[in-house]
Amino acid sequence: MKTTSALFAVTFATLSTALPALAADCPIKVGVLHSLSGTMAISETTLKDTMLMLIDQQNAKGGVLGKQLEAVVVDPASDWPLFAEKARELLSVQRST
């Protein structure tokens, strides 16, 4: 349940910060925050793959509002405090690049 809530929160926050990208001629970045290492990797790697597949499918349909989506994959390594740090990084650092 925590993973689903975290995924929703990060996805919503990432998409809500994508508004400046809509004005510019650049892709819309989507944060994909799932453990690819550590104890949770066995279940979360599949979630990462699913997100990448869905992003590819949406891009094949023309993206969102005519802009392509770009996945920004981050591995919080099954460490809860690192999840929070990486989420903040996605919202601040990746937003400005």
N, C-alpha and C positions, 0 to 999 in steps of 0.2 A: 504494500500500500504506500509506503514512504517513497519508493521508486516512482510509482505512478504520479504521486503528488509533486515530486521534485521535477519529473519530466514535464508535467503540465505547467508548473510555475516557470521553469526555464524557457520552455517553448513560447509561452504567452509573453514573457518579458522580452525575449529576443525578437519576436514578431512586432511587439509594440514599439520597440526601439528601431525598427526597420523603416519607419516613416521618413527619416532623412534620406535613406537610400532610395526611396521612391522618387524623390526629386532629382537625384543625380542619375547619371547614366552608368550604373553599376549594379552588380547582382545583390540580391537580398540575402544576407547571411542568416543561417539558421543554426543555433547552437545545439549540438548533439552531445549530451553529457551523460555518458554511461561508462561503467567500469569495464575496462578491457583487460585489466590485470587484477590480481588479488582474489579474494574469496567469492565475490559477486560476478566475476567475469563469465562464469559458466552460464549464467542466465541473462546477463546484460549485453553480451556480445551479439546475441540474436536481436535484441532491441535496437542496437546500433545499426545492424544490417537492415532491419526493417525500415528504420528512418531513412537510410541512404536510398533504399529501393523506392520509397514513397516520394522522396525528393526528385529522383530520376524520372519517375512517372509524371510528376507535376511539371517538370521542365520539358518533357516530351510533349505535353499539352500546351506549351507556350509559357509556362511559369506562372507568376502571379502578377496581374496588372501589366503584362508584357515584359516582366523582368524575370531572369533566371534566378533560381535559388542556389545558394552555395552552402554546403554543409561545412561547419567548423566543428570537427570532432575533437573532444577532450576526454582524457582518461583520468578520472579521480581516484583510480586504484583502490576501490572499495574502502576508502577512508572518508568517513562522514565529514570531519572538519575540512578535508581537501575538497569535497563536493561544494561546500559553501565558498571556499576560496576560488575554485575554478568557475563557479557560476558568476561571482563578482567580476572575475577576469573577462568572461565572455561578454558581460554587459558593459564593461568600461573599456578595456583594451581593444577587443575585436570590433566594437561599435565605431571606434574612431579610425579604424584602418580600412 
